[in-house]
Amino acid sequence: MLQDQTGRLLYIGDSSTLSILQLIRIVVENTAGSEIGSPFIHDPKRHRIMENIIEFPPDAKIPTQLPDRETANVLIESFFTNTCGVIEVLDKALFLESVETCYQDPPSASNRDLCHLFLVLALGLLLAAPAPGSREEEIIIGQRSKKPDRGELYFRSAKSMCDPGSGFEDADFWSIQALAMMTLYMLTISKRNTAYAYLGMAVRSAYALGLHREETMRDVIFTPDQMRVRRNLWKTLFILDRFLAAILGRPTAISEEDCSCKIFPGEHAEHNSANGNGFDDFHISSLDSCVETSRIIGVTLKVFTTRKISTAKVQEIIDMSRDWDEVERTYLYRRQSIDGGLNHSAFGIASLHVNLMSLHSLILVTRQLFVMHNWLLVEQRSGIKKSPPIGPSQMARYSQACVVASYRTIKLVKAAYDGGYLPRRNPFIIYFMFAASLVILLNQFSSLYKTRDYESTMADSIEIMKYCSEIDPQAERVLDIILRFSRVVTNWTRDHTYHDAPELSNDLSYLRTKKTATGGLLHADQVQQVPAAPSFREIELSRAPSLSDPGLLTPPAVSKMPLLDTVATQPSSAMVSDSGVHGASPSQTSMYPITVNGSRPSVSATSSVEGSEPPSINIEFQFDNLWTSVINHLPPVSTVAPGINTLASQFPPPVMSTPTEPFGGCSFPVPDITDRRH
């Protein structure tokens, strides 16, 4: 529960990165103590959710006049460029015709056309990433420097022309288009709860008009172009729905079971391209890819609703997904293959949206196991629990994948940044970078996997976030969190290193399972491997198998039986011990020898593992057990760090009056907790 600027307590669910952030703070305090981790653990804004407040003069003239035509053209092109591949709301050709009418004969322009135009202008201004020194940059800077805020002025003008929210009971197709753009606008200005409400209205209106049913797509009712626009709008709503549900940890508005509209790749035979040229084909295929990834995110969110996760379920979801190695290998080459006359920025943004969403789907499905993996190592290294190794550690399989996907996320955004087309205020990119940066920092803090790319990657992340924070308050808040955490990581790892940590591999091929001739499943490492993508370190890493196995730390490096073939014969409930936290069989008694490294206990890198469970075991735990284990099973003070403070309350009582500093210092009292179980 986090407070907004009005004092409301808002629910943030398990899938949200903000929820993971709370868990990470607890892990850091339990590991390093309050003295070292204080800037990050006791962040004065940690109990608040960033919901932007727009300062707008009450006497501003609304609706405002349209900007000059050159400015409008720049903002319109910015809108279509920076929403490419993820948002397809308008038919560009028809929209440009309506723009001509609005400028040539304003009295004949409909309020609906003006509403759409003002929304496009508002979003185009917010998302714009003009080339340095260009005429476009001069226009954008001029627009952003004007008072009152031009983006908000255009948005309020759109609502005044024809507010789709006030006429909700009579919502038509145009109003669903407007609501979708309003959702994106609210996401962009960091008003996520309002975006969630707008999207709910859009989806309900779309249900009323039958956009969710394929049987409404009849050529006796709609032209092929109209059917394409209807289907693309439904795809956009689907993507926004899954994205908002994931970032807020709340229920989805669209139920696939109630829908028959053919929006997934391969479901519709007709070519969904407007003009048939290469870029339009890529544009539509990018939208389809985002829809498919959103479908996988939706399956993952169903796991979060049950509040428990297993390695078998993770593998099942991963097998639905695309090849992440292929994503990284083809990203840059696709941009270079486009004809010089096409919009390179739009192509790059479309590729970026597709690949970042795909990588985040992998992070989302593996992140809980990654956090659990970190906590198990805290328990082992501190000696508070003599946990048996989970070897060859299925948890490490997915934990490593989460870290690899996070490094790739930063790498892709850096490529767009270097290419000069990265927008400073894109809610998708900011969120994906935030999630990836936290994983990278926690991995480094815990010495889970070693990599030489940590310093350069985090330097890139901070540089990009500083670039975005110049005009984006959400990026500014994310930057503050990352800087606080990175300083704690630097201070802690200076004196606490774990030499047993294995090297981070850049190969994700081991995640795959393939069908055998008899219909069974094989993991990808049981078949001949294709060459892996180049390492971030740009050197060949030798990962020769060793007779010793550090268990929890190491993903399987030998042939394994498939997870899914053995789940039915090995019920997960029989595998779960210690309130479902460890995922190890109760009959196992083998442990790691504990050696001291600095002032902290450490797992010996050469410890011999005996009696470990079969590699095909299904590890399952409940989210509630993760929270209670982290909070209630605190390391003994003497084994963690001298002078460690008691864990502070994570959920303080609500502030009854309106806060005087919405995003400033925290005024919550810290109670003296004597019994953490309550």
N, C-alpha and C positions, 0 to 999 in steps of 0.2 A: 504494500500500500504506500503510494507516494503522494505528496501534496502538490497541488498546482498553485498558481499565483493567487487564487481566491480562497485558499484554505481547504478546498475539497480533498478528500482522500480518494485516490483513484487506484483501481486494481490493475496490476501488471502481472501477467501470467508467466509460467515457467519458460516458454519459448523465447521470451523477450531477452535481449542482451542486457537490459537494465536489471533483470532478475539474476542473470548470471553474474553481473557486476557485484551484487550483494554477496553472493556465494564466494566470489574471489576475494572480497575484502575480509571475509571471515577466515578463509584459508590463510591469507597473508598474516592476519593477526595471530592465528594459532601457530604459525610457523616462525615468524620473525619477531613478534611482540609489538606492542604499541610504540615503543621508543623509535624503532627504525621505520615502522610502517605508518606512523601517525599522519603524515601529509595526505596519504591515500586513504587510510582507514577512517580517519576523522575529518574527511572532507566536509566542510560546513554546508555544502549543497547536496549531500548524499541522500537526504530524505525528501528532495524536491524533484519533480519532473519538469523538464524544460518545456514550458508552454509559452510561446512568445506573446508579448503584449505590444500591440501596434498603437503608437501615439499618432492620433489623427485629429486635426483641428475640426471642431464641430461646424464651423462656418464655411468649410470647403464646398465649392460648387459641384454638385453631383446631379446628373451626369456631366462629366467634363467634355470638352471638345475633343474630337479625334486629333491625334498628332498629324504633322505633315506627312505626305505620302511616302517620302523617302524613309522617314523614321518608322512608319508602319511596315514598309516592306522589310526593313532590317529585323524588326521584332517578329514578324510573321515567319520569316525564314529561320530565325532562331528557335521559334517554337517547334517547327516541324523537324529541324535538325536535332534538337536535344531531347525530343521525345521518341526519336526513331528507334524502332525495335521493341518498345515496351508499352507505348500508349498510341493507340490508333482510334481516334474518336471521330474525326472529320474526314470527309472526302475532300482532298486538297483542291482538286479542280473545281468542284462546286463551290467550295469555300472562297476561292479566289474570285469567282464570278460574283459572289455576293459582296465581296470587298469592293469590286469595281462599282457596283450599284451604290454602296454606302458613300463612296467618295464623289462619284459623278452626279448622282441624283439623291442627295440625302433624304428629301421628303418621302421618296418612294421606298426607302429602306425599312424593312420590318424591324420591330423591336427584338425579335428573335435573332435576326442576323447581327444586329448591333450587340446583343448580349454575347454571342459567340465571338465576335470580333474583339470586344473589350477583354474577354477572358484570354484569348490568344495573345493579345498585346501584353497583358499582365504576366502571363507565364513566359512569354518570349523574353521579357525584360529580366525576370528573375533568373532564368536558366542561361542567359547569353554568355558565350565565351568567345568574343571576337578576337581576331588575330591582332597581336600588338602592332601599333602604328598604323592600323587600317582606318579607313573611313568609318567602318562599322564600330570600331572601338570608340572613336570620337563621339558617335551618336549615342552609344550605350552609356558612356561616362556622363554625357550631358543629361540624359534621362535620369540617371541615378542620383545626380547632384541636385535635382530640382526638389522643391518643397511645395506641397506635401508629397510624401512618398508616392512616386508615379505608379508603382506596381499596385499598391493598395488603392490608389485613386481609380485606376482602370478596373480593378476588381469590384469596387463599390459601384462604379458606373454600370457595370454589367448587371449587378443585382437590381439596380434601380430601373434598368430598361425592361427587365422581365425576370423577376426573381422566381426560379423554379421551385424554391423551397416554400414560398408563401402560397403558391398555387399547386401544392403537392397533389391535392385530390384530382386535379385535371391534368396531371403530368402526361406529356406526349414525348415522342422520340427526341425532339430537339432539347427538351428539358433534361432527359437522361444524359445526353451529350454534355450539357452545361454542368450538371451535377458531377459528372466524371472529371471534368476540368477543374471544378471547384475543389474536389477531393485532392487532386494533384497540387493545386495552389496551396491548400491548407497544409499538406505534407511539406511543401517547400518552405513555408514560413514558420515551420515548427509548431503547428497547432494540430497535433495528431488526433486528439479526441474529437475535434470538430470534423476532421477528415473522416474519421470512423462513422460519425453521424451522417455526413453527406453521402458516403458510399452506401450506407444502409438504405437511405431514401432512393438512391439510384437503382439499387438492386431490386427493391420492392416494385418500383415503377417498371423496371424491365420485365419482371414477372408478369405484371398486369398487361403488358403489350406482347407477351409471348416470345420474347427474345430467347428464352431458355429452351424452347421447343422447336425441333427440326420441322415438324409438320406445319408450322406457320410459314416456312420458307417456300412459297409457291409462286411459280412464274405467272400465274393468273392474277396474283395480287401485287407482287413486287417485280421490278426489273432486276436483271443480274447484278447491276451496280448497286441497287438498293439492298439486295440480299447480302452482298459483300460488306457493305457498310454496317448493316445490322449485325452480321456475324462478328465483324472486327470490334464493334462496340462491346459486344458480349464478352469477347476475349479480353478486352481491356478491363472490364469490370471484374472478370475472374482473376486476372493478375493482381489488380489493386486489392481485391478481397483477401487473397492469400498473403500478400505482402503485409497489409495492415494487421491481419490476425497474427502473423508471426512476430512483428515488432512490438505489439502490445500484449501478446499472450492471451488473446480473447477469441471467442467463437467466430467461425466464418459465417458469412451471410448467405453464401451460395452452397447448396447441397447438390453434389454431383448426381445423387440418386434421383433427384427430381428433374434433371435436365437431360434433354436429348439433342440439343443443338450440337452440330458437328463442328467442334472447335479444335479438336486434338489432331496432330499430324497424322495423315493416313486415313482419316475418317471421311473426308470429302474428296471426290475425284476431280472436281473442276479446279482449274488453276485459279488461284486467288490473287492474281496480279492485275493491277489497274491498267498498266500500259505495256507490259510485256518486255520492258528493258531489264538489263542486268541488275541495276540497283533496286528497282521495285521488287524484283524477284527476291533479292536478298533481304529487303525490308520486310516483306511478308513472311519469309522463312524465319527471320529473327523473331518476329512476333509469335509465330508458332512455337519456336523453341522456348520462349519465355512462358508460354501457356503450358507446355509440357513440364517444364521445371516447376511451375506453380502447382501443377497437379501433384507432383512428388512432394512438394512442401505441404500440400493439403493432407497427404497420407501421413506425413511426419507429425503434423499437428494433431491428428487423431491419437497418436501415441501419447502426446502430452495431455490429452483429455483423460486418458486412463491413469495418468500419473505413475506410470511404471514403464521401464524399458528393458529390453533384453538384447543380447548380441545377435540372436537369431532374427529378431524383428529388424534390427539395423541392417543385417545382411540382405533381408528381403527387400527393404526399401532401396538399398544401394543397387541391387540387381535391376531395379526399374529405371535407374538413372543413366545418363549419357556418360561417355568416356571422358573423364576429366583430363587425362593425358592428351587426348586429341584436342580438347579445348585450348590448352596452352600452346601446343605445337602449331596450330593453324591460325591463331589469332593475328599475329603480326603479318603472316604471309597473305592472309585474305585482304588486308588493307593495301598491301603493295600490288595486288593483282587487279585492283579496280582501275578502269580507264580514267585517264587524266581529266576528262571533261566532267566527271561526276563529283558529287559532293563528298569529299574525303572525310570531312568532320562528321557528317551524318552517318557515313559508313562506319567510322571508328566508334561513334557513340552506340550504334546498334550492336556492334560486336562486343563492346564493353558491357552493355546491359545484359546481353545473353550470357556471357561468360561469368560475370560476377554473380548473377542470380544462380547459375548452375553450381558454382563453387560454394555459394552460401547454403544451398540445399544440402551439400555434403557436410558443411560445418554444423548446420542445424541438427542433422540426424546423429552426429557423432559427438557433439559438444558436451552433453551430459555425461557420457562415458569418459570424456577427456577430464572433466572436473572431478569425477569419481576416482579416476586414475591418480590424479594429483593428490587427492585426499588420502588414498590408500598408501601412497609413498610417504606422506606426512606421518601417518600412523606407524609405518614400518621404521622410518628413519629415527623417529623420536622414541621408539620402543614402547609406546603405550599399548600396542597390540602386536602380538606375534603372529601376524597374518601369514598363512601359507602362500607361496607364490601362485599366481594364476598363469601357469605356463603350459604351453608356450605363449600364453597371454593373448587371448582374443581381445581383451580390453585394449592392449597395446596396439593391436592391429588398427582399431578405429581411432584411438587416441592420436596415433601418428598421422593418420589421414586428416584429422582435424587440423593439426599443425601445418601439414603440407599445403592444404587448401588455403589456409590463412596467409602463408607466405606468397602463394600464387596470386591471391587477391591483391595484395599490395603491389606486386610486380606488374599486374595488368593496369592498375590505376596509374602507376608511375609511367608506363608506356604512353598512356593518354596525356598525362601531364607533360611529358617531354615532347609529345606531338603537337602541343599547343591547342588542343581542342577540349580540354577537361573543363566542364562548367564548375563554377565555384559554389553553386547552390542547388545541387542535385540530391534529393532526399535518399534515393536508392544508393548512390555511391557513398555518401557520408555514413549511412548505416552499415553498409557492408564493410567499409574500412574500420569502423569502430569495433565491430564484432571480431574482425580478423586481428586487429592490433591487441585486443585483450587476450586472445588466445596465445599470440606470440609472446607477449610479456609474461603471462603465467607460465608458459613452457620454460622461458629463460629463468624465471624466479625459482622454479622447482627443479631446475636442471633435469628436466624430463628427457629431452633430446638435445644433443649438441649440434650446433651449426655455426659456420663461420659467417653466415649472412645476417645474424641478428643485428649487429650495429648498423650496417648499411640499410637494412630493411626498415628498421625503426626510424632511422634518420630520414628516409624517404617518406614514411608515414607522417612524421611530424612536419616535414617541409610542406607536404601537400595540404595537411590540415591547417597550417598557418596561412597558406595561400587562400584556402576556402574561408577561413574565419574572418578575413578582412571585410566580408559582406554578409556572412551567414552566422547568426547567433548560435545555431545548433552546432556548427563546426567549432565555434569558439569554446562551447561547453565540452565537446568531445576532446578537443585539444588539451584542455585543462586536466581532464581525467587521465589522458595518456601521459602527459608530462609528470603528473604526480606519481603515477604507477611506475614509470620508467626510472624516476629518481630512486624510488624504493628498491627496484630491481638492481640498479647499479650499486647502491650502498650494501645491499644484502649479499650479492654474489661476489663482491670484492673479497670477503672473508669466508664465504661459505660456498664451496664448489663440490660437486660430486663427480669424481673421475670415472665412476661406473656408468655414467649416462652414455647410451649408444649414439652414434651419428644419426642424424635425421636423413632418411632416404627421400629422394624426390620421385620415386616410382610408386604409383598407385595401382599398378596392374594386379597386385595381389588381392585387391578388393573384389575382383570380378569372380563370378561363378559361371560355368558354362555347362550346357546340357551334354550328357554323354549319349552314346548310341543306345543305351538301355533306358534313357530317360532320367538318369540320375543327375546330380550336380557335381561339378568339379570346380575347385577354386582355380583362379587363373595361374597360380604358381604350380599347378599340376600339369599344365600344358606348356608347349613351347612358347617362350616369351618373345614378344616383339621388342625392338630396341626401345629403351625408356627415353623420356624427354630429357634434354640436357639438364644437368644439375645447376642449381643456383650458384654453386661455388665454381662452376665451369671447370671442374676437374673430375676425374674418375674416382669414385669412392670404392674402396675394396671392402666388401662385407662378407668375408669368408666365415663360414660357420665355425663355432667354437664348441669344445666339449662341455664347457661351462655355460650356464644360461642364467643371466640375472633376472629371469622370470618376469616380474611385473613390467620391467622396462622394455623388454624386447618383443617385437611382433614375431609371429612364427616365420622361420626362415627355411623350413623344410616342408615336404609335402604333407598335406593335412587332409583329414576327412572333412567333407562339407558339413557346415553347421546345420543346414536345414534338413539334411537326411537323418539327423540324430536327435532332433528336438523331441519328436513324438515318443521315442523310446527312452528319453532321459528327461522326465518332467522337470521344468525349471524350479518348481518348489522344493525338489529334493536337493537341488544344487545350492540353494541360498542359505547361508549361515549368517550369524551375527545380525539378525533383523534385516536380512536381505542386502546387506551393504557390501560384503566382500565377494560374494559370488563364488565361493570356494566350497568344496564338499566338506561336511563336518568331519568326515573320517580322515582328512588329511592332517598330518601333524608336522610336515617339514617346514622349516623356517629359514630365513636368511641369517647368516652370522652378522652380527652388528659390530661395526668398527667405528671409531670416533674420527671425524674429520673436522679439525678446528674445534669449535665448541658444540658441534652438532653431531648426533649419531648418524651413521651413514651405512648404506647397504654395501657389502663387500663386492667388488667387481668380479672376483674370482670364486665366489661361493658356488658350491656344487648343489644342484637342485635334484632332489630325489623324491619320488612319490608324488610328483605333480599330476594333476588331472589330465585326462585325455584332451587333446587339442580341440575336439569337437564339442566340448561341453557348452551348454547354454548358460550364460551368466545373466542374471536378471536382478534388478533392484528397483525399489519404489522411490520416487522423488522425495516423498516425505521422510523416508529413512535417510536420504542424503542430507537433508536439512538438519534433522535431529542428530545425526552422527557428527556432523561438523560442529554443531553448537554444543551438544551434550558431552561428547567424548573429547574433551580438551586435553592436549598434551600436558603432562606434569610440568610445573614451572621450571624445575631444575633441569629438565632435559631439553627445553626449547631455547630459552634465552634468559639470562639473569634480569630480574626486575620486570618480567612481563606483567602487564596489567590484565585484570579480569575483562573478559569480553563484554563490551558495552551492548546495551539493548539495540537491536536492529529495528524494532517497531515501537517508536515512542508514542505517547498519547497525542491525539490531534490537537493542533492549536485552534482554539475556539474563535479567536478574533482574526481579522484579516491581517496577514503578515505585512510588516512595513517594508521589508526587503524581499520581494518575490524570489530573487535568485541570489540573495546575499547570505550573510552569516546565519547559521542555524541557531535557533533559540530553544531547542528541545532540551529539557532536563535529562540528565543521565542518572537513572535510579541505581541504587546499590542492590545488585542482584545477588541474592544468597542461594537461590535454588534455580538453576538454569533450566531444569526440566519443566518448569511452569512458566 
